Amino acid sequence: MVKTIKAKARVKVTTDFGYWCLAEIRGLKEGTELEGKYNPVNNAFDFSWQGQDAMLWIGQNGELIKE
C-alpha cells in the first residue's frame, strides 16, 4: 500500500508532457494553488477540481509548495 501525504501544489508546466496533461483539465490555469494528496513514489498529486478527481505530475505540470 502506498502512503500518500497531505500537501499543497502549484500548477507549473515545465515539460511538453506536462502541458498536454494540463490541457485535459478544463479551466485549470498555471499558477493555481491546490490542496490534495501527494504520492512520493510516482510523483502524482491527486486533487479535486470543479467536482472531478484530477491529477498533476510533480516535476511535469506541478510543484509542491507544502508537504
SULCOR-V759260 format. One record per pair of residues at least 24 apart in sequence whose ideal C-beta (glycine too) atoms are under 10 Angstrom apart, sorted by sequence separation. I is the first residue (numbers start at 1). J is the second residue. If there is no record, write none. Layout:
BEGIN
i:I j:J
i:I j:J
END
This chain:
BEGIN
i:9 j:33
i:10 j:34
i:25 j:49
i:26 j:50
i:32 j:56
i:38 j:62
i:40 j:64
i:8 j:33
i:9 j:34
i:25 j:50
i:8 j:34
i:9 j:35
i:26 j:52
i:28 j:54
i:36 j:62
i:38 j:64
i:7 j:34
i:8 j:35
i:9 j:36
i:25 j:52
i:40 j:67
i:7 j:35
i:8 j:36
i:26 j:54
i:28 j:56
i:34 j:62
i:38 j:66
i:6 j:35
i:7 j:36
i:9 j:38
i:25 j:54
i:38 j:67
i:6 j:36
i:7 j:37
i:8 j:38
i:24 j:54
i:25 j:55
i:32 j:62
i:5 j:36
i:6 j:37
i:7 j:38
i:24 j:55
i:25 j:56
i:30 j:61
i:34 j:65
i:35 j:66
i:4 j:36
i:5 j:37
i:6 j:38
i:7 j:39
i:22 j:54
i:30 j:62
i:33 j:65
i:4 j:37
i:5 j:38
i:7 j:40
i:21 j:54
i:28 j:61
i:33 j:66
i:3 j:37
i:4 j:38
i:5 j:39
i:11 j:45
i:21 j:55
i:22 j:56
i:4 j:39
i:5 j:40
i:21 j:56
i:22 j:57
i:3 j:39
i:4 j:40
i:9 j:45
i:21 j:57
i:25 j:61
i:2 j:39
i:3 j:40
i:4 j:41
i:8 j:45
i:9 j:46
i:2 j:40
i:3 j:41
i:7 j:45
i:9 j:47
i:18 j:56
i:22 j:60
i:23 j:61
i:2 j:41
i:7 j:46
i:8 j:47
i:18 j:57
i:21 j:60
i:22 j:61
i:2 j:42
i:4 j:44
i:5 j:45
i:7 j:47
i:17 j:57
i:18 j:58
i:20 j:60
i:21 j:61
i:22 j:62
i:4 j:45
i:18 j:59
i:19 j:60
i:20 j:61
i:21 j:62
i:2 j:44
i:4 j:46
i:15 j:57
i:18 j:60
i:19 j:61
i:13 j:56
i:14 j:57
i:17 j:60
i:18 j:61
i:12 j:56
i:14 j:58
i:15 j:59
i:16 j:60
i:17 j:61
i:18 j:62
i:11 j:56
i:14 j:59
i:15 j:60
i:10 j:56
i:12 j:58
i:14 j:60
i:15 j:61
i:9 j:56
i:12 j:59
i:13 j:60
i:14 j:61
i:12 j:60
i:13 j:61
i:14 j:62
i:9 j:58
i:12 j:61
i:13 j:62
i:14 j:63
i:11 j:61
i:12 j:62
i:7 j:58
i:11 j:62
i:12 j:63
i:9 j:61
i:10 j:62
i:11 j:63
i:9 j:62
i:10 j:63
i:12 j:65
i:9 j:63
i:10 j:64
i:9 j:64
i:10 j:65
i:8 j:64
i:9 j:65
i:10 j:66
i:7 j:64
i:8 j:65
i:9 j:66
i:7 j:65
i:8 j:66
i:9 j:67
i:5 j:64
i:7 j:66
i:8 j:67
i:6 j:66
i:7 j:67
i:6 j:67
i:5 j:67
END
